[in-house]
Amino acid sequence: MKLKPETLRRIDEVIPHYPVKRSAVLPVLHLVQEDAGCISPEATEWVAQKLDLQPINVYEIVTFYPMFRQQPIGRRHVKVCRTLSCALMGGYKACEAFEQEFNTHRGATSLDGEVTIEFVECLASCGTAPVVMIDDELHERVDAAKAKALSDQIKQEAAQRR
């Protein structure tokens, strides 16, 4: 596993903030995923060694928390909130619109590797439901038409990079 020097520096800075090394496992995993894109088996072993843990202890955390990915995702990450407010306001229809636009389904990546669509738990904007987070940007009141417009924007940006 190859991490950027900046990531390694940040990991070394975060560990001493905890009285017990193992307590740093969540922030270290976040940093690894931010850099590598997912938590591979190799990354699990590396984090375990770094924090003086058994690999199974890290694996249990990676598989318990849904924010940790064990497989790479697309270049763009579309997260559609599925909790009650968003579901009642049309979150499922918005998700279906994204699935149609990118010819893929929830939990999968489009064939071109551009987009991964995921249902996620609360994005903490219930008053503006349904909400969608694309990468780190929150979009509110996303109905099927707005999902189509956002999809068109993603497709246009992808075409410009080619």
C-alpha positions in Angstrom: 0.0 0.0 0.0 1.4 3.4 -1.0 0.2 6.4 0.9 1.2 10.0 0.2 3.8 11.5 2.5 1.2 14.1 3.7 -1.1 11.3 4.7 1.6 9.5 6.6 2.5 12.7 8.4 -1.2 13.3 9.4 -1.5 9.7 10.7 1.7 10.2 12.8 0.2 13.4 14.1 -3.2 12.0 15.1 -2.0 8.9 17.0 -0.5 10.7 20.0 -3.8 12.6 20.6 -5.2 9.3 22.0 -4.1 7.9 25.4 -4.2 4.4 23.9 -3.0 3.8 20.3 -5.9 1.6 19.4 -8.3 4.5 20.0 -6.8 6.2 16.9 -8.2 3.4 14.6 -11.2 5.4 13.3 -9.3 8.6 12.4 -6.4 6.5 10.9 -8.9 4.5 8.8 -10.5 7.8 7.6 -7.1 9.1 6.5 -6.2 5.9 4.7 -9.5 5.8 2.9 -9.2 9.5 2.0 -5.9 8.8 0.3 -6.3 5.3 -1.1 -10.0 5.4 -1.9 -10.9 2.3 0.1 -9.6 0.1 2.9 -8.0 -2.8 1.1 -6.9 -6.0 3.0 -3.3 -4.6 2.7 -4.5 -1.4 4.3 -6.2 -3.3 7.1 -2.9 -5.1 7.8 -0.9 -1.8 7.7 -3.3 0.0 10.1 -3.2 -3.0 12.5 0.6 -3.0 12.5 0.8 0.8 12.9 -1.5 0.6 15.9 -0.2 -2.6 17.5 -3.5 -4.5 16.8 -4.4 -7.8 15.3 -5.7 -7.4 11.7 -9.0 -8.9 12.8 -9.5 -6.0 15.2 -9.2 -3.5 12.3 -11.3 -5.7 10.0 -14.1 -5.8 12.5 -14.2 -2.0 12.4 -14.0 -1.7 8.7 -16.9 -4.1 8.2 -19.0 -2.7 11.0 -19.1 1.0 9.9 -20.8 1.6 6.5 -18.6 4.7 5.8 -15.6 2.5 5.2 -15.4 1.0 1.8 -13.5 -2.2 1.0 -13.7 -1.7 -2.8 -12.8 1.3 -4.9 -15.6 3.6 -5.9 -16.2 5.6 -9.0 -14.5 9.0 -9.6 -17.7 10.6 -8.4 -19.7 9.4 -5.4 -23.4 10.0 -5.4 -24.9 9.4 -1.9 -28.7 9.5 -1.7 -30.3 9.8 1.8 -32.8 7.0 2.5 -34.0 7.9 6.0 -37.6 8.7 6.7 -37.8 12.4 5.8 -36.0 11.9 2.5 -37.9 8.7 1.7 -41.3 10.4 2.3 -40.2 13.3 0.1 -39.0 11.2 -2.9 -35.5 10.1 -2.1 -36.2 6.7 -3.6 -37.4 8.2 -6.9 -34.3 10.5 -7.0 -32.1 7.5 -6.5 -33.8 5.6 -9.3 -33.3 8.6 -11.5 -29.5 8.5 -10.8 -29.5 4.8 -11.5 -31.2 5.3 -14.9 -29.0 8.2 -15.8 -25.8 6.2 -15.1 -27.1 2.8 -16.1 -26.2 1.2 -12.8 -27.8 0.4 -9.5 -27.3 1.3 -5.8 -24.0 0.1 -4.3 -22.5 -0.3 -7.8 -20.2 1.8 -10.1 -21.1 2.7 -13.6 -19.4 0.7 -16.3 -17.2 3.7 -17.2 -16.0 3.9 -13.6 -17.2 7.4 -13.4 -20.0 7.2 -10.7 -20.9 5.1 -7.7 -24.4 5.5 -6.4 -25.1 4.6 -2.8 -28.1 4.8 -0.4 -26.8 6.3 2.9 -28.2 7.0 6.3 -29.1 10.5 7.4 -27.3 13.4 5.7 -28.6 15.8 8.4 -30.8 18.0 6.3 -34.3 16.6 6.9 -36.0 20.0 6.4 -34.7 20.2 2.8 -35.5 16.5 1.9 -34.7 14.7 -0.2 -31.0 15.3 -0.1 -28.1 14.0 -2.1 -24.4 14.4 -1.5 -22.2 14.3 -4.5 -18.6 13.9 -3.4 -18.6 16.5 -0.6 -21.3 18.8 -1.9 -24.9 18.6 -0.5 -27.8 19.1 -2.8 -31.2 19.8 -1.3 -34.8 19.1 -2.5 -33.5 16.6 -5.2 -36.5 15.3 -7.2 -36.2 13.3 -10.4 -35.8 16.4 -12.5 -33.0 17.8 -10.4 -31.3 14.3 -10.3 -31.3 14.4 -14.1 -29.8 17.9 -14.1 -27.1 16.9 -11.7 -26.4 13.7 -13.7 -26.1 15.8 -16.9 -23.6 18.1 -15.1 -21.5 15.1 -14.0 -21.6 13.7 -17.5 -20.6 17.0 -19.0 -17.6 17.4 -16.6 -16.5 13.8 -17.4 -16.6 14.5 -21.1 -14.5 17.7 -20.7 -11.8 15.7 -18.9 -11.5 13.2 -21.8 
